[in-house]
C-alpha cells in the first residue's frame, strides 16, 4: 500500500504517518472505497493495517512514557476544535500524582476549569478512543525522548463537517518529588519557628 515513514524534526520529536492514509484523508473516503472496489477488498480491510500501525506506535510510546514513572509535571495544553472557546483556551496544566490539580491561562495566568483539560495519560486515551471508534483519520507526533503525544490530529468521519480535533502538548517540565531530607528539614524549621515564637 505505502511504506511507513518516520520524519525526524529536531532531536526530541518524531512524526509517524503512512502516505496511503494521508492520501485517503486528503482525497476523501471515495479514494479508499475506489481502491477497495478495484482490488476487490472492503474499506475496512484497507484501513485495518493502517490502524494496526497507529496502534503499534501508541503502544510503544505509551510504554516509553510509563517507564519514565513521571506523575508530577506541568505542561502546556491546547485543544483546537469547533467547540466552545472555553474548551480551546491554551493552559498550563499542573499534574500531581497523576491528577490535574490546577490549570492557568497561558496569556493571563488566571485559573481555568480543569475539566476542559487532559493529563498526558488522557491524551493517550484520546488516541486509543479514536482507534477504537475507528476514526477515518489519525495523525500523532510523539516526543522521542519520553514518549508523550505532542501533536494529535483526529478526524472521526471524513464526510462530517467540524468533527476534527487537534491537541498539542508542549513545554513539558517534570516536577521533582521533594526528597525526604528537604521535607524533614522543612519540618524541623517549622517546629523551631513555632517554639521560638511562643
C-alpha positions in Angstrom: 0.0 0.0 0.0 2.6 2.5 1.0 5.6 2.3 3.3 5.6 3.7 6.8 7.6 6.9 7.0 9.1 8.4 10.1 10.2 12.0 9.7 12.6 13.4 12.3 12.0 17.1 13.2 14.6 18.2 15.7 16.2 16.0 18.3 13.2 15.5 20.5 10.2 14.8 18.2 9.4 12.2 15.6 6.4 12.2 13.3 4.9 8.9 12.1 2.5 8.7 9.2 1.5 6.4 6.3 1.3 8.0 2.9 -1.6 6.0 1.7 -3.5 7.0 4.8 -2.7 10.7 4.2 -3.8 10.4 0.6 -7.1 8.8 1.7 -7.5 11.6 4.2 -6.9 14.3 1.6 -8.9 12.8 -1.2 -11.7 11.6 0.9 -13.2 8.2 1.5 -14.0 7.8 -2.2 -10.4 7.0 -2.9 -10.3 4.3 -0.3 -13.6 2.9 -1.5 -12.5 3.0 -5.1 -9.2 1.3 -4.4 -11.1 -1.3 -2.4 -13.6 -2.0 -5.2 -10.8 -2.0 -7.7 -8.8 -4.5 -5.7 -11.9 -6.4 -4.5 -11.4 -5.6 -0.8 -13.5 -3.6 1.6 -12.8 -0.2 3.0 -12.3 -1.8 6.5 -9.7 -4.2 5.0 -7.8 -1.2 3.6 -7.9 0.7 6.8 -7.1 -2.2 9.2 -3.3 -2.4 8.6 -3.1 1.4 8.9 -4.9 1.4 12.3 -2.7 -1.5 13.3 0.4 0.7 12.7 -1.2 3.6 14.6 -2.0 1.2 17.5 1.6 -0.2 17.5 3.0 3.4 17.7 0.6 4.2 20.5 1.5 1.1 22.5 5.3 1.6 22.1 5.1 5.3 23.1 2.7 4.6 26.0 5.2 2.1 27.3 8.1 4.5 26.9 6.1 7.1 28.8 5.1 4.6 31.5 8.8 3.6 32.1 9.6 7.2 33.0 7.3 6.9 36.0 6.6 10.6 36.0 3.4 11.5 37.9 4.2 15.1 38.8 4.6 17.5 35.9 3.5 20.7 34.2 2.9 21.2 30.5 1.2 23.5 28.0 -2.0 22.0 26.6 -4.2 23.3 23.8 -7.2 21.9 22.0 -8.3 23.1 18.6 -11.8 22.2 17.7 -15.1 23.6 16.5 -16.4 23.9 20.1 -17.0 26.4 22.9 -14.0 28.8 23.3 -13.7 27.6 27.0 -12.5 24.2 25.6 -9.9 25.7 23.4 -8.1 28.2 25.7 -4.4 27.3 26.0 -3.5 26.4 29.5 -0.5 25.4 31.7 -1.7 22.1 33.3 -0.2 21.1 36.6 -0.5 17.4 37.4 0.4 15.8 40.7 0.2 12.1 41.5 -1.3 11.7 38.0 -4.3 14.1 38.6 -4.8 17.6 37.4 -4.5 20.0 40.4 -4.7 23.3 38.5 -4.8 24.9 35.1 -3.9 28.6 34.4 -4.3 30.5 31.2 -1.1 31.0 29.2 -1.8 34.6 28.3 -3.1 35.9 31.7 -2.3 33.3 34.4 -5.9 33.2 35.5 -7.4 29.9 36.7 -9.2 27.8 34.1 -11.6 24.9 34.6 -9.6 21.7 34.9 -12.5 19.7 33.5 -11.7 21.0 30.0 -8.0 19.8 30.1 -6.3 16.4 29.9 -3.3 14.8 31.6 -0.7 13.3 29.3 -2.2 9.9 30.1 -5.6 11.4 29.0 -4.0 12.2 25.6 -3.0 8.6 25.2 -6.6 7.7 26.0 -7.9 10.1 23.3 -5.8 8.3 20.7 -7.0 4.9 21.8 -10.6 6.1 21.7 -10.0 7.3 18.1 -8.5 4.0 17.1 -11.4 2.1 18.7 -14.1 4.3 17.1 -12.4 3.8 14.4 -11.6 7.3 13.2 -11.2 7.9 9.5 -8.1 10.0 10.1 -5.5 9.8 12.9 -2.1 11.5 12.9 0.1 11.6 16.0 3.6 13.0 16.8 5.3 11.7 19.9 8.1 13.2 22.0 11.1 11.0 21.0 12.8 11.2 24.5 9.9 10.2 26.8 7.1 9.2 24.5 4.1 11.5 25.3 1.9 12.7 22.4 3.0 16.2 21.4 0.5 16.6 18.5 -2.7 14.7 17.8 -5.0 15.2 14.8 -8.2 13.2 14.8 -10.9 13.2 12.1 -13.6 10.8 13.2 -15.7 10.9 10.0 -14.2 12.2 6.8 -17.6 13.3 5.3 -18.7 15.0 8.5 -18.1 18.7 8.9 -16.4 20.2 12.0 -15.8 16.9 13.9 -12.0 17.3 13.6 -10.0 17.6 16.9 -6.4 18.7 17.4 -4.4 18.6 20.6 -0.9 19.9 21.3 1.3 19.2 24.3 4.4 21.3 24.8 6.7 22.9 27.3 6.7 19.7 29.4 8.5 20.0 32.8 8.8 17.2 35.2 8.4 18.3 38.8 10.8 16.5 41.1 9.4 15.0 44.2 10.6 16.6 47.4 13.3 14.5 49.0 12.9 13.1 52.4 15.8 15.3 53.6 14.1 18.5 52.4 10.7 17.6 53.8 12.4 16.7 57.2 14.4 20.0 57.1 11.3 22.0 56.4 9.5 20.2 59.3 12.3 20.9 61.7 12.5 24.6 60.7 8.7 24.9 61.1 8.9 23.2 64.6 11.8 25.5 65.7 9.9 28.6 64.4 6.8 27.6 66.4 8.8 27.1 69.6 10.7 30.3 69.1 7.5 32.4 68.7 5.9 31.1 71.9 
